[in-house]
Amino acid sequence: MPPARPTEWFENEDFWRSTYPFMFPPSRLDGTPAEVTSLLRLAKPRGKTVLDLCSGPGRFAVELARRGFRVTGVDRTRFLMNKARARARAARVDVEWVLSDMRDFLRPGAYHLALSLFTSFGYFDDKAEDLGVLRNLHASLRPGGVLVMELMSKERLARIFQPTTSQRLPGGGWLIERHAIFDDWTRIRNEWILIRRGRSRAWTFHHTVYSGQELRTLLESAGFGDVSLYGSLQGGAYGTEAARLVAVARKAR
Ligand SMILES: C[S@@+](CC[C@H](N)C(=O)[O-])C[C@H]1O[C@@H](n2cnc3c(N)ncnc32)[C@H](O)[C@@H]1O
């Protein structure tokens, strides 16, 4: 039995269902094959088994399966896993889908490649649980296996931070985002307000934001020996222009 835990925002299925159209617009889904090509070039996995932790609608898992990888997709949101299953069926590929909290998934020595993509990390109120997730990822890799993480970083956020932003949504409506930094610049709280056809709905969620150095230190604490940081999945430098924080971390052979 998984441990009893306080309820947290990411357990709200309605959040993922309602935000799906603007979190995963067709442009993002269509861009996934190119991202997969880049991440494989960067990670150079030494075999064909992949763990996609927080696989969401399965865009990475299904594309990797299409390329001949044996993929396990793990996610705790039933709505997104159903999307992922449908995606795999449409692509006529087999993926192992596991409905599980990322804190609980552990399969020692099973994978050549592990993924945590599109800011799927740092969600827990207890920050020690982030380290637990990385320890499990390390344990689930084979010797010589590689982890690729891709997320919004503290350096990037400090550079672009605005308390309020808005975007017009395809198909009509507005998404207003309100942002606040708290906990001594370690976390961000977001309020997303969706206004459509004269009605509004709002969701709040928060997560820890890591700097490149903080993520490197956490990965090393989890047992990873060889950690490289990049500013994109294409392997750009992690410098002032970096749009994302990408960590490629290897488990010793
Ligand atoms: C921003 S989405 C990214 C999904 C996917 N990596 C992608 O790029 O398409 C974050 C994902 O994390 C999942 N998630 C959130 N908290 C989780 C948890 N505690 N355990 C497992 N999955 C979780 C959500 O269901 C969602 O699919």
The ligand as a MOL file (V3000), in Angstrom:
LIG
                    3D

  0  0  0     0  0            999 V3000
M  V30 BEGIN CTAB
M  V30 COUNTS 27 29 0 0 0
M  V30 BEGIN ATOM
M  V30 1 C 3.0240 19.2110 -17.4060 0
M  V30 2 S 2.4240 17.5810 -17.5640 0 CHG=1
M  V30 3 C 3.7050 16.8370 -18.5690 0
M  V30 4 C 3.3030 15.5350 -19.2090 0
M  V30 5 C 4.3130 14.9060 -20.1560 0
M  V30 6 N 5.6260 14.7300 -19.5590 0
M  V30 7 C 4.4250 15.7030 -21.4370 0
M  V30 8 O 5.4300 16.3950 -21.6020 0
M  V30 9 O 3.5220 15.6410 -22.2360 0 CHG=-1
M  V30 10 C 2.7530 16.9310 -15.9430 0
M  V30 11 C 2.2690 15.5160 -15.7390 0
M  V30 12 O 2.6120 15.0760 -14.4390 0
M  V30 13 C 1.5670 14.2390 -13.9610 0
M  V30 14 N 1.6810 14.2160 -12.5020 0
M  V30 15 C 1.5110 15.2460 -11.6550 0
M  V30 16 N 1.7490 14.8690 -10.4080 0
M  V30 17 C 2.0710 13.5540 -10.4580 0
M  V30 18 C 2.4230 12.5900 -9.4670 0
M  V30 19 N 2.4980 12.9070 -8.1920 0
M  V30 20 N 2.6980 11.3410 -9.8770 0
M  V30 21 C 2.6140 10.9870 -11.1960 0
M  V30 22 N 2.2640 11.8640 -12.1630 0
M  V30 23 C 2.0130 13.1330 -11.7940 0
M  V30 24 C 0.3140 14.8760 -14.4800 0
M  V30 25 O -0.7540 13.9820 -14.5010 0
M  V30 26 C 0.7780 15.3080 -15.8860 0
M  V30 27 O 0.5750 14.2740 -16.7940 0
M  V30 END ATOM
M  V30 BEGIN BOND
M  V30 1 1 1 2
M  V30 2 1 2 3
M  V30 3 1 2 10
M  V30 4 1 3 4
M  V30 5 1 4 5
M  V30 6 1 5 6
M  V30 7 1 5 7
M  V30 8 2 7 8
M  V30 9 1 7 9
M  V30 10 1 10 11
M  V30 11 1 11 12
M  V30 12 1 11 26
M  V30 13 1 12 13
M  V30 14 1 13 14
M  V30 15 1 13 24
M  V30 16 1 14 15
M  V30 17 1 14 23
M  V30 18 2 15 16
M  V30 19 1 16 17
M  V30 20 1 17 18
M  V30 21 2 17 23
M  V30 22 1 18 19
M  V30 23 2 18 20
M  V30 24 1 20 21
M  V30 25 2 21 22
M  V30 26 1 22 23
M  V30 27 1 24 25
M  V30 28 1 24 26
M  V30 29 1 26 27
M  V30 END BOND
M  V30 END CTAB
M  END
